[in-house]
């Protein structure tokens, strides 16, 4: 990618940073919100194998 960017190295650096920032913004605003409902992160089950017991009142 570096060789395809026009200009001297300071301009290339600025262009590369802008391109990186654009990719990050695209991921956080479009891709991640689109894919989040399709991921099973909210289907959490915690089971330690012990059945809950009722406690006796006073």
Backbone as CSV, one residue per row, in Angstrom:
resi,resn,N_x,N_y,N_z,CA_x,CA_y,CA_z,C_x,C_y,C_z
1,UNK,0.833,-1.180,0.000,0.000,0.000,0.000,0.884,1.251,0.000
2,UNK,1.987,1.184,0.714,2.847,2.355,0.834,3.353,2.821,-0.533
3,UNK,3.691,1.888,-1.396,4.224,2.260,-2.714,3.156,2.833,-3.633
4,UNK,1.889,2.496,-3.386,0.816,2.991,-4.255,0.379,4.407,-3.893
5,UNK,0.687,4.877,-2.677,0.283,6.219,-2.261,1.164,7.263,-2.931
6,UNK,0.554,8.345,-3.425,1.344,9.384,-4.090,1.977,10.346,-3.082
7,UNK,3.058,10.987,-3.504,3.674,12.035,-2.711,4.884,11.567,-1.924
8,UNK,5.529,12.529,-1.251,6.673,12.186,-0.399,6.199,11.487,0.880
9,UNK,7.150,11.008,1.675,6.778,10.158,2.808,5.890,10.858,3.833
10,UNK,6.006,12.176,4.107,5.069,12.775,5.071,3.618,12.752,4.561
11,UNK,3.463,12.956,3.270,2.127,12.908,2.680,1.613,11.477,2.691
12,UNK,2.473,10.532,2.390,2.081,9.122,2.430,1.661,8.716,3.837
13,UNK,2.383,9.196,4.837,2.042,8.890,6.221,0.662,9.441,6.567
14,UNK,0.399,10.671,6.182,-0.903,11.275,6.440,-2.011,10.516,5.710
15,UNK,-1.764,10.168,4.474,-2.762,9.407,3.711,-3.012,8.038,4.333
16,UNK,-1.958,7.372,4.795,-2.111,6.063,5.424,-2.892,6.181,6.725
17,UNK,-2.629,7.215,7.516,-3.372,7.414,8.761,-4.839,7.716,8.499
18,UNK,-5.117,8.505,7.489,-6.507,8.809,7.127,-7.214,7.545,6.645
19,UNK,-6.539,6.735,5.859,-7.136,5.483,5.382,-7.391,4.535,6.547
20,UNK,-6.465,4.439,7.484,-6.646,3.592,8.658,-7.825,4.077,9.498
21,UNK,-7.909,5.377,9.709,-9.026,5.940,10.474,-10.356,5.688,9.765
22,UNK,-10.382,5.788,8.448,-11.615,5.531,7.697,-12.041,4.077,7.844
23,UNK,-11.100,3.157,7.826,-11.428,1.741,8.006,-11.974,1.491,9.409
24,UNK,-11.366,2.101,10.415,-11.840,1.931,11.798,-13.253,2.491,11.956
25,UNK,-13.505,3.661,11.412,-14.842,4.258,11.489,-15.856,3.388,10.765
26,UNK,-15.508,2.874,9.611,-16.407,1.992,8.874,-16.722,0.731,9.675
27,UNK,-15.713,0.161,10.312,-15.943,-1.039,11.116,-16.878,-0.751,12.290
28,UNK,-16.625,0.327,13.020,-17.410,0.609,14.214,-18.813,1.113,13.907
29,UNK,-19.035,1.741,12.764,-20.362,2.288,12.464,-21.213,1.379,11.590
30,UNK,-20.599,0.507,10.792,-21.363,-0.326,9.869,-21.207,-1.813,10.162
31,UNK,-19.991,-2.297,10.154,-19.745,-3.736,10.207,-20.080,-4.320,11.573
32,UNK,-19.536,-3.744,12.653,-19.776,-4.309,13.980,-21.249,-4.258,14.385
33,UNK,-21.975,-3.140,14.163,-23.410,-3.161,14.491,-24.196,-4.173,13.653
34,UNK,-23.776,-4.416,12.414,-24.476,-5.380,11.574,-24.246,-6.803,12.061
35,UNK,-23.022,-7.103,12.502,-22.685,-8.479,12.866,-23.031,-8.804,14.324
36,UNK,-23.191,-7.802,15.182,-23.403,-8.033,16.611,-24.614,-8.909,16.920
37,UNK,-25.775,-8.729,16.288,-26.912,-9.604,16.600,-26.686,-11.061,16.178
38,UNK,-25.759,-11.289,15.283,-25.509,-12.637,14.786,-24.505,-13.412,15.640
39,UNK,-23.900,-12.754,16.616,-22.911,-13.407,17.470,-23.575,-13.896,18.755
40,UNK,-23.150,-15.039,19.275,-23.823,-15.631,20.433,-23.299,-15.147,21.784
41,UNK,-22.803,-13.916,21.882,-22.210,-13.461,23.134,-23.234,-13.274,24.239
42,UNK,-24.503,-13.063,23.907,-25.521,-12.853,24.924,-26.189,-14.146,25.367
43,UNK,-25.856,-15.268,24.758,-26.417,-16.561,25.143,-25.495,-17.223,26.166
44,UNK,-25.505,-16.677,27.373,-24.583,-17.145,28.406,-25.358,-17.966,29.421
45,UNK,-24.837,-19.140,29.723,-25.409,-19.997,30.744,-24.305,-20.365,31.718
46,UNK,-24.553,-20.063,32.981,-23.589,-20.415,34.011,-24.215,-21.505,34.854
47,UNK,-23.555,-22.644,34.899,-24.078,-23.779,35.642,-22.928,-24.452,36.356
48,UNK,-23.005,-24.474,37.687,-21.922,-25.103,38.441,-22.263,-26.530,38.844
49,UNK,-23.407,-27.028,38.391,-23.777,-28.407,38.670,-24.472,-28.617,40.007
50,UNK,-24.672,-27.573,40.774,-25.325,-27.694,42.079,-26.728,-27.112,41.963
51,UNK,-27.711,-27.909,42.389,-29.098,-27.447,42.342,-29.333,-26.438,43.470
52,UNK,-30.119,-25.415,43.200,-30.406,-24.437,44.253,-31.250,-25.080,45.361
53,UNK,-30.984,-24.702,46.602,-31.734,-25.255,47.734,-32.552,-24.148,48.369
54,UNK,-33.686,-24.545,48.908,-34.546,-23.590,49.601,-34.032,-23.428,51.030
55,UNK,-34.050,-22.208,51.499,-33.625,-21.965,52.878,-34.853,-21.854,53.756
56,UNK,-34.750,-22.372,54.961,-35.866,-22.331,55.905,-35.902,-20.961,56.563
57,UNK,-37.108,-20.458,56.720,-37.280,-19.167,57.361,-37.191,-19.271,58.868
58,UNK,-37.154,-18.150,59.587,-37.036,-18.189,61.055,-38.255,-18.693,61.754
